[in-house]
Amino acid sequence: MIEARGLTRDFEKGRRLFGGLDLQVQAGEWITLVGPSGSGKSTLLRLIAGLDLPTKGSIRLQSPDRPPGFVFQEPRLLPWLNVRENLELPFKIQSQTVDEATLADVLTQVRLLRQGRRPDSIFSLFPHELSGGMKMRVSLARSLLQKPAILLLDEPLGALDELTREELSLELLHLHRRYKTTTILVTHSLTEACFLSDRIVVLDRDGRKLEEKSYQWPQDRDLHFLRTEPFQRDLENISDRFRDLLTEKVES
């Protein structure tokens, strides 16, 4: 679904990221990028989305006619538009309309709408009337409405409280099962990375790939799984390994 070859991105003052990075992501896979701040995780998402261009190398998408959905850390809702208008904005820009049944279904999937209820009350709300979790759900719904083959998540849960963050992480997992969307997540939470991912890619401070770790967790896992001994053991191992890798890189 995504193939990056020899990827390098140069910036001013001699700053270079990725150093010829190769990365392949299979259709329907969920991978998570982890690494220290400034390692280029968000830059890599922008390159995949076509919002930035590499200095060297190439990125190939299997479905280039369907642009990736992008969910940022901030919901990026326009404050002068209500929920419906924010959801419809990408379609209006392309002179398209949103199918009402699809709209209601997506709102139900992101838990903004209870099954069988009309969405009118949600539609009329403005961003300042929404909680942080609700704003993020609207942002996620806006991306899913466009039926992307690839979903890019740039720390979408980072600004939320712990309980809302856990709840939304589980909903993201359910959405992934439902839509089978190829997903790349950026997060600083190793717990989140381990719980959600099929594969974790560890980057160093210069965006070079240090290591990959694959998982085969139960498909029906829930928040109780976070407290199980196998998960906690693997989380401790990846945390120790992550620190060792970065320490080795600094010393070398």
GISUL-V374123 format. One record per residue. N is the residue number from 1. SS is DSSP state (2 for helix, 1 for strand, 0 for the rest). PSI is psi as a letter, one per 30 degrees, with the letter a starting at -180 (999 if undefined). D_FIRST is the distance of its C-alpha to the first C-alpha in Angstrom with 1 decimal. Layout:
BEGIN
N,SS,PSI,D_FIRST  N,SS,PSI,D_FIRST
END
This chain:
BEGIN
1,0,e,0.0  2,1,k,3.8  3,1,j,6.8  4,1,k,10.3  5,1,k,13.3  6,1,h,16.9  7,1,k,16.5  8,1,k,20.0  9,1,j,21.4  10,1,k,25.2  11,0,l,27.5  12,2,l,31.2  13,2,g,33.8  14,2,g,31.7  15,0,k,29.0  16,1,k,25.9  17,1,k,22.7  18,1,e,20.0  19,1,h,22.1  20,1,h,19.4  21,1,k,16.6  22,1,k,13.8  23,1,k,10.9  24,1,k,7.8  25,1,k,5.9  26,0,l,5.2  27,0,k,4.9  28,0,f,8.2  29,0,l,9.0  30,1,j,11.4  31,1,l,12.2  32,1,k,15.3  33,1,k,16.6  34,1,l,20.4  35,0,l,23.0  36,0,l,26.2  37,0,k,26.7  38,0,g,26.0  39,0,f,23.4  40,0,g,20.9  41,2,e,18.6  42,2,e,19.0  43,2,e,18.8  44,2,e,15.4  45,2,e,14.2  46,2,e,16.2  47,2,e,14.7  48,2,e,11.1  49,2,f,12.9  50,0,g,14.9  51,0,f,18.0  52,0,l,18.9  53,0,k,18.6  54,0,l,18.5  55,0,e,21.8  56,1,l,20.3  57,1,a,17.0  58,1,l,13.9  59,1,k,10.5  60,1,k,8.1  61,1,k,5.7  62,0,f,4.7  63,0,i,7.3  64,0,f,9.7  65,0,f,12.6  66,0,j,11.7  67,0,k,12.2  68,0,k,11.1  69,1,k,13.9  70,1,k,16.0  71,1,j,18.7  72,0,l,21.1  73,0,e,23.9  74,0,k,26.4  75,0,f,25.9  76,0,h,26.8  77,0,k,28.7  78,0,k,31.3  79,0,f,34.6  80,0,g,36.6  81,0,k,34.3  82,1,a,34.4  83,2,e,31.5  84,2,e,31.2  85,2,e,31.3  86,2,e,28.7  87,2,e,26.3  88,2,f,27.2  89,2,e,27.1  90,2,e,23.5  91,2,e,24.5  92,2,e,27.9  93,2,e,26.5  94,0,g,24.7  95,0,h,27.9  96,0,l,26.3  97,0,l,27.5  98,0,k,26.2  99,0,k,26.9  100,2,e,29.4  101,2,e,28.3  102,2,e,24.7  103,2,e,26.1  104,2,e,28.4  105,2,e,25.8  106,2,e,23.4  107,2,e,26.5  108,2,e,27.5  109,2,e,24.2  110,0,g,24.5  111,0,g,28.2  112,0,f,29.7  113,0,k,31.4  114,0,k,33.2  115,0,k,32.6  116,0,f,34.8  117,0,l,36.1  118,0,k,36.0  119,0,g,34.0  120,2,e,36.8  121,2,e,38.0  122,2,e,34.6  123,2,e,34.0  124,0,f,37.3  125,0,k,36.7  126,1,l,36.1  127,2,e,34.0  128,2,f,37.2  129,2,f,38.0  130,0,k,34.9  131,0,l,34.4  132,2,e,31.7  133,2,e,29.7  134,2,e,30.2  135,2,e,29.1  136,2,e,25.8  137,2,e,25.4  138,2,e,26.0  139,2,e,23.4  140,2,e,20.8  141,2,e,22.0  142,2,e,21.8  143,2,e,18.1  144,2,e,17.5  145,0,f,19.9  146,0,g,17.5  147,0,h,15.0  148,0,k,11.9  149,0,f,8.5  150,1,k,8.1  151,1,k,11.4  152,1,k,12.9  153,1,j,16.2  154,1,i,18.7  155,0,h,21.5  156,0,f,22.2  157,0,g,24.8  158,0,e,26.5  159,0,g,29.5  160,0,l,30.3  161,0,l,33.0  162,2,e,32.3  163,2,e,32.9  164,2,e,30.8  165,2,e,28.0  166,2,e,28.1  167,2,e,28.3  168,2,e,25.3  169,2,e,23.1  170,2,e,24.0  171,2,e,23.2  172,2,e,19.7  173,2,e,19.2  174,2,e,20.6  175,2,e,18.5  176,2,e,15.3  177,2,e,16.9  178,2,e,17.9  179,2,f,14.9  180,0,h,12.1  181,0,k,10.2  182,1,k,7.5  183,1,k,10.2  184,1,k,11.5  185,1,k,15.3  186,1,k,17.9  187,0,l,21.3  188,0,f,24.5  189,0,j,25.3  190,2,e,24.7  191,2,e,25.8  192,2,e,23.1  193,2,e,20.5  194,2,e,21.8  195,2,e,22.3  196,2,f,18.9  197,0,l,16.4  198,0,f,14.8  199,1,k,14.8  200,1,k,16.8  201,1,k,16.5  202,1,k,20.0  203,1,k,20.7  204,0,a,24.2  205,0,f,26.3  206,0,g,24.9  207,0,g,21.2  208,0,k,21.0  209,1,k,19.2  210,1,e,22.0  211,1,l,20.6  212,1,k,18.0  213,1,k,19.1  214,1,l,17.5  215,0,l,19.1  216,0,i,19.9  217,0,l,21.9  218,0,k,23.4  219,0,e,21.3  220,0,g,24.5  221,0,k,25.3  222,0,a,27.2  223,2,f,29.0  224,2,f,31.6  225,2,f,29.1  226,2,f,29.2  227,2,g,32.9  228,0,l,32.6  229,2,e,33.7  230,2,e,30.5  231,2,e,28.3  232,2,e,31.0  233,2,e,31.5  234,2,e,27.8  235,2,e,27.8  236,2,e,30.9  237,2,e,29.5  238,2,e,26.3  239,2,e,28.7  240,2,e,31.1  241,2,e,28.5  242,2,e,26.9  243,2,e,30.5  244,2,e,31.3  245,2,e,28.3  246,2,e,29.2  247,2,e,32.9  248,2,e,32.4  249,2,e,30.5  250,2,e,33.3  251,2,e,36.0  252,0,999,34.5
END
